[in-house]
Amino acid sequence: MRNITKILTVCMVMIGMFSAFAPVVSAGNGIDICAGDGSGSVYCNNKSDGEGKVNGIIGSIVQVLLTAVGVISVIMIVIGGIMFATSSGDAQKTAKARNTILYAVIGLVVSIFAAAIVNFAFSNFK
């Protein structure tokens, strides 16, 4: 369990480091991916307004990730509830179940705040 925690911590730190140095300027001016040679593609001919811009793409990615984190959090809360119900009064099992639920809720809250920050940044820097 500690190895998984260490690996996840290292991965999150690395993602944070790479995200901190992302080129915000290219996202801010809304570069259109359909403006060049690919303008005749099926995607570019059928896209809606703002769909091909960097802001739209990152917004879509954030929505997919937020949905995935929400589903995983709900699954972990259910698993924690089952663990809690089947703990039979054992203090260690009860604590493990309680921590599972707590960490799932914390992960959900952090992901919601992260999505809010991304949406705030893109709405203010268009």
ROFI-306164 format. One record per residue (C-alpha): residue in one letter; residue number from 1; z, y, x. Coordinates in nm, 4 decimals, m for minus. Example, Ala and Ser with C-alpha at 12.3 -4.5 7.8 and 13.67 -1.06 7.14 Angstrom:
<rec><code>A</code><pos>1</pos><w>0.7800</w><v>m0.4500</v><u>1.2300</u></rec>
<rec><code>S</code><pos>2</pos><w>0.7140</w><v>m0.1060</v><u>1.3670</u></rec>
//
This chain:
<rec><code>M</code><pos>1</pos><w>0.0000</w><v>0.0000</v><u>0.0000</u></rec>
<rec><code>R</code><pos>2</pos><w>0.0769</w><v>0.2372</v><u>0.2847</u></rec>
<rec><code>N</code><pos>3</pos><w>m0.2597</w><v>0.1646</v><u>0.4458</u></rec>
<rec><code>I</code><pos>4</pos><w>m0.4377</w><v>0.2558</v><u>0.1241</u></rec>
<rec><code>T</code><pos>5</pos><w>m0.2371</w><v>0.5775</v><u>0.1017</u></rec>
<rec><code>K</code><pos>6</pos><w>m0.3225</w><v>0.6652</v><u>0.4610</u></rec>
<rec><code>I</code><pos>7</pos><w>m0.6910</w><v>0.5915</v><u>0.4096</u></rec>
<rec><code>L</code><pos>8</pos><w>m0.7043</w><v>0.7970</v><u>0.0898</u></rec>
<rec><code>T</code><pos>9</pos><w>m0.5213</w><v>1.0841</v><u>0.2575</u></rec>
<rec><code>V</code><pos>10</pos><w>m0.7625</w><v>1.0854</v><u>0.5510</u></rec>
<rec><code>C</code><pos>11</pos><w>m1.0615</w><v>1.0729</v><u>0.3154</u></rec>
<rec><code>M</code><pos>12</pos><w>m0.9303</w><v>1.3615</v><u>0.1053</u></rec>
<rec><code>V</code><pos>13</pos><w>m0.8601</w><v>1.5710</v><u>0.4157</u></rec>
<rec><code>M</code><pos>14</pos><w>m1.2106</w><v>1.5052</v><u>0.5463</u></rec>
<rec><code>I</code><pos>15</pos><w>m1.3677</w><v>1.5932</v><u>0.2115</u></rec>
<rec><code>G</code><pos>16</pos><w>m1.1613</w><v>1.9105</v><u>0.2033</u></rec>
<rec><code>M</code><pos>17</pos><w>m1.2650</w><v>2.0032</v><u>0.5557</u></rec>
<rec><code>F</code><pos>18</pos><w>m1.6340</w><v>1.9520</v><u>0.4836</u></rec>
<rec><code>S</code><pos>19</pos><w>m1.6069</w><v>2.1348</v><u>0.1525</u></rec>
<rec><code>A</code><pos>20</pos><w>m1.4410</w><v>2.4339</v><u>0.3156</u></rec>
<rec><code>F</code><pos>21</pos><w>m1.7437</w><v>2.4922</v><u>0.5355</u></rec>
<rec><code>A</code><pos>22</pos><w>m2.0080</w><v>2.4387</v><u>0.2671</u></rec>
<rec><code>P</code><pos>23</pos><w>m2.2726</w><v>2.7110</v><u>0.2560</u></rec>
<rec><code>V</code><pos>24</pos><w>m2.1447</w><v>2.9190</v><u>m0.0322</u></rec>
<rec><code>V</code><pos>25</pos><w>m2.4291</w><v>3.1675</v><u>0.0086</u></rec>
<rec><code>S</code><pos>26</pos><w>m2.6960</w><v>2.9181</v><u>m0.0956</u></rec>
<rec><code>A</code><pos>27</pos><w>m2.4939</w><v>2.8205</v><u>m0.4011</u></rec>
<rec><code>G</code><pos>28</pos><w>m2.4276</w><v>3.1808</v><u>m0.4935</u></rec>
<rec><code>N</code><pos>29</pos><w>m2.7876</w><v>3.2951</v><u>m0.5202</u></rec>
<rec><code>G</code><pos>30</pos><w>m2.9023</w><v>2.9998</v><u>m0.7284</u></rec>
<rec><code>I</code><pos>31</pos><w>m3.1816</w><v>2.8502</v><u>m0.5182</u></rec>
<rec><code>D</code><pos>32</pos><w>m3.4374</w><v>2.6811</v><u>m0.7435</u></rec>
<rec><code>I</code><pos>33</pos><w>m3.5383</w><v>2.3354</v><u>m0.6201</u></rec>
<rec><code>C</code><pos>34</pos><w>m3.8530</w><v>2.3454</v><u>m0.8316</u></rec>
<rec><code>A</code><pos>35</pos><w>m3.9902</w><v>2.6633</v><u>m0.6717</u></rec>
<rec><code>G</code><pos>36</pos><w>m4.1741</w><v>2.4941</v><u>m0.3825</u></rec>
<rec><code>D</code><pos>37</pos><w>m4.3996</w><v>2.1928</v><u>m0.3472</u></rec>
<rec><code>G</code><pos>38</pos><w>m4.2108</w><v>1.9881</v><u>m0.6052</u></rec>
<rec><code>S</code><pos>39</pos><w>m4.2858</w><v>2.2290</v><u>m0.8904</u></rec>
<rec><code>G</code><pos>40</pos><w>m4.5384</w><v>1.9896</v><u>m1.0456</u></rec>
<rec><code>S</code><pos>41</pos><w>m4.2993</w><v>1.6953</v><u>m1.0688</u></rec>
<rec><code>V</code><pos>42</pos><w>m4.1988</w><v>1.5396</v><u>m1.3995</u></rec>
<rec><code>Y</code><pos>43</pos><w>m3.8417</w><v>1.6664</v><u>m1.3558</u></rec>
<rec><code>C</code><pos>44</pos><w>m3.9489</w><v>2.0261</v><u>m1.2939</u></rec>
<rec><code>N</code><pos>45</pos><w>m4.1874</w><v>2.0237</v><u>m1.5905</u></rec>
<rec><code>N</code><pos>46</pos><w>m3.9186</w><v>1.8957</v><u>m1.8305</u></rec>
<rec><code>K</code><pos>47</pos><w>m3.6048</w><v>2.0752</v><u>m1.7075</u></rec>
<rec><code>S</code><pos>48</pos><w>m3.4083</w><v>2.3223</v><u>m1.9145</u></rec>
<rec><code>D</code><pos>49</pos><w>m3.2970</w><v>2.6672</v><u>m1.7967</u></rec>
<rec><code>G</code><pos>50</pos><w>m3.0676</w><v>2.6599</v><u>m1.4936</u></rec>
<rec><code>E</code><pos>51</pos><w>m3.0916</w><v>2.2850</v><u>m1.4589</u></rec>
<rec><code>G</code><pos>52</pos><w>m3.2770</w><v>2.2880</v><u>m1.1260</u></rec>
<rec><code>K</code><pos>53</pos><w>m3.0552</w><v>2.5467</v><u>m0.9612</u></rec>
<rec><code>V</code><pos>54</pos><w>m2.7830</w><v>2.4561</v><u>m0.7137</u></rec>
<rec><code>N</code><pos>55</pos><w>m2.5135</w><v>2.5866</v><u>m0.9487</u></rec>
<rec><code>G</code><pos>56</pos><w>m2.6357</w><v>2.3582</v><u>m1.2269</u></rec>
<rec><code>I</code><pos>57</pos><w>m2.6524</w><v>2.0561</v><u>m0.9984</u></rec>
<rec><code>I</code><pos>58</pos><w>m2.3019</w><v>2.1085</v><u>m0.8602</u></rec>
<rec><code>G</code><pos>59</pos><w>m2.1732</w><v>2.1747</v><u>m1.2119</u></rec>
<rec><code>S</code><pos>60</pos><w>m2.3217</w><v>1.8438</v><u>m1.3255</u></rec>
<rec><code>I</code><pos>61</pos><w>m2.1640</w><v>1.6624</v><u>m1.0305</u></rec>
<rec><code>V</code><pos>62</pos><w>m1.8248</w><v>1.8170</v><u>m1.1087</u></rec>
<rec><code>Q</code><pos>63</pos><w>m1.8547</w><v>1.7104</v><u>m1.4737</u></rec>
<rec><code>V</code><pos>64</pos><w>m1.9396</w><v>1.3509</v><u>m1.3761</u></rec>
<rec><code>L</code><pos>65</pos><w>m1.6520</w><v>1.3343</v><u>m1.1268</u></rec>
<rec><code>L</code><pos>66</pos><w>m1.4097</w><v>1.4869</v><u>m1.3764</u></rec>
<rec><code>T</code><pos>67</pos><w>m1.5128</w><v>1.2294</v><u>m1.6362</u></rec>
<rec><code>A</code><pos>68</pos><w>m1.4702</w><v>0.9462</v><u>m1.3844</u></rec>
<rec><code>V</code><pos>69</pos><w>m1.1259</w><v>1.0705</v><u>m1.2795</u></rec>
<rec><code>G</code><pos>70</pos><w>m1.0258</w><v>1.1039</v><u>m1.6449</u></rec>
<rec><code>V</code><pos>71</pos><w>m1.1317</w><v>0.7484</v><u>m1.7236</u></rec>
<rec><code>I</code><pos>72</pos><w>m0.9579</w><v>0.6117</v><u>m1.4134</u></rec>
<rec><code>S</code><pos>73</pos><w>m0.6418</w><v>0.8085</v><u>m1.4955</u></rec>
<rec><code>V</code><pos>74</pos><w>m0.6305</w><v>0.6740</v><u>m1.8502</u></rec>
<rec><code>I</code><pos>75</pos><w>m0.6804</w><v>0.3191</v><u>m1.7194</u></rec>
<rec><code>M</code><pos>76</pos><w>m0.3999</w><v>0.3675</v><u>m1.4653</u></rec>
<rec><code>I</code><pos>77</pos><w>m0.1683</w><v>0.5100</v><u>m1.7322</u></rec>
<rec><code>V</code><pos>78</pos><w>m0.2356</w><v>0.2046</v><u>m1.9506</u></rec>
<rec><code>I</code><pos>79</pos><w>m0.1754</w><v>m0.0277</v><u>m1.6533</u></rec>
<rec><code>G</code><pos>80</pos><w>0.1477</w><v>0.1585</v><u>m1.5757</u></rec>
<rec><code>G</code><pos>81</pos><w>0.2555</w><v>0.1232</v><u>m1.9385</u></rec>
<rec><code>I</code><pos>82</pos><w>0.1878</w><v>m0.2489</v><u>m1.9327</u></rec>
<rec><code>M</code><pos>83</pos><w>0.3776</w><v>m0.2793</v><u>m1.6037</u></rec>
<rec><code>F</code><pos>84</pos><w>0.6663</w><v>m0.0851</v><u>m1.7576</u></rec>
<rec><code>A</code><pos>85</pos><w>0.6697</w><v>m0.3030</v><u>m2.0688</u></rec>
<rec><code>T</code><pos>86</pos><w>0.6653</w><v>m0.6251</v><u>m1.8666</u></rec>
<rec><code>S</code><pos>87</pos><w>0.9207</w><v>m0.5152</v><u>m1.6063</u></rec>
<rec><code>S</code><pos>88</pos><w>1.2020</w><v>m0.6990</v><u>m1.7899</u></rec>
<rec><code>G</code><pos>89</pos><w>1.4589</w><v>m0.4464</v><u>m1.6743</u></rec>
<rec><code>D</code><pos>90</pos><w>1.3876</w><v>m0.5033</v><u>m1.3041</u></rec>
<rec><code>A</code><pos>91</pos><w>1.4565</w><v>m0.1724</v><u>m1.1286</u></rec>
<rec><code>Q</code><pos>92</pos><w>1.1794</w><v>m0.2123</v><u>m0.8694</u></rec>
<rec><code>K</code><pos>93</pos><w>0.9139</w><v>m0.3005</v><u>m1.1268</u></rec>
<rec><code>T</code><pos>94</pos><w>1.0258</w><v>m0.0154</v><u>m1.3502</u></rec>
<rec><code>A</code><pos>95</pos><w>1.0098</w><v>0.2317</v><u>m1.0614</u></rec>
<rec><code>K</code><pos>96</pos><w>0.6648</w><v>0.1041</v><u>m0.9613</u></rec>
<rec><code>A</code><pos>97</pos><w>0.5384</w><v>0.1414</v><u>m1.3192</u></rec>
<rec><code>R</code><pos>98</pos><w>0.6873</w><v>0.4890</v><u>m1.3481</u></rec>
<rec><code>N</code><pos>99</pos><w>0.5248</w><v>0.5922</v><u>m1.0175</u></rec>
<rec><code>T</code><pos>100</pos><w>0.1886</w><v>0.4543</v><u>m1.1316</u></rec>
<rec><code>I</code><pos>101</pos><w>0.2001</w><v>0.6670</v><u>m1.4451</u></rec>
<rec><code>L</code><pos>102</pos><w>0.3256</w><v>0.9704</v><u>m1.2535</u></rec>
<rec><code>Y</code><pos>103</pos><w>0.0535</w><v>0.9497</v><u>m0.9876</u></rec>
<rec><code>A</code><pos>104</pos><w>m0.2165</w><v>0.9012</v><u>m1.2511</u></rec>
<rec><code>V</code><pos>105</pos><w>m0.1023</w><v>1.2135</v><u>m1.4350</u></rec>
<rec><code>I</code><pos>106</pos><w>m0.0771</w><v>1.4122</v><u>m1.1096</u></rec>
<rec><code>G</code><pos>107</pos><w>m0.4287</w><v>1.3015</v><u>m1.0121</u></rec>
<rec><code>L</code><pos>108</pos><w>m0.5606</w><v>1.4072</v><u>m1.3510</u></rec>
<rec><code>V</code><pos>109</pos><w>m0.3948</w><v>1.7495</v><u>m1.3289</u></rec>
<rec><code>V</code><pos>110</pos><w>m0.5241</w><v>1.8066</v><u>m0.9743</u></rec>
<rec><code>S</code><pos>111</pos><w>m0.8779</w><v>1.7123</v><u>m1.0761</u></rec>
<rec><code>I</code><pos>112</pos><w>m0.8656</w><v>1.9482</v><u>m1.3748</u></rec>
<rec><code>F</code><pos>113</pos><w>m0.7511</w><v>2.2329</v><u>m1.1494</u></rec>
<rec><code>A</code><pos>114</pos><w>m1.0259</w><v>2.1498</v><u>m0.8982</u></rec>
<rec><code>A</code><pos>115</pos><w>m1.2893</w><v>2.1587</v><u>m1.1720</u></rec>
<rec><code>A</code><pos>116</pos><w>m1.1487</w><v>2.4884</v><u>m1.2986</u></rec>
<rec><code>I</code><pos>117</pos><w>m1.1694</w><v>2.6382</v><u>m0.9492</u></rec>
<rec><code>V</code><pos>118</pos><w>m1.5313</w><v>2.5255</v><u>m0.9081</u></rec>
<rec><code>N</code><pos>119</pos><w>m1.6275</w><v>2.6619</v><u>m1.2509</u></rec>
<rec><code>F</code><pos>120</pos><w>m1.4472</w><v>2.9892</v><u>m1.1769</u></rec>
<rec><code>A</code><pos>121</pos><w>m1.6246</w><v>3.0250</v><u>m0.8424</u></rec>
<rec><code>F</code><pos>122</pos><w>m1.9698</w><v>2.9625</v><u>m0.9885</u></rec>
<rec><code>S</code><pos>123</pos><w>m1.9162</w><v>3.1883</v><u>m1.2883</u></rec>
<rec><code>N</code><pos>124</pos><w>m1.8027</w><v>3.4805</v><u>m1.0706</u></rec>
<rec><code>F</code><pos>125</pos><w>m2.0535</w><v>3.4490</v><u>m0.7860</u></rec>
<rec><code>K</code><pos>126</pos><w>m2.3875</w><v>3.4275</v><u>m0.9678</u></rec>
//
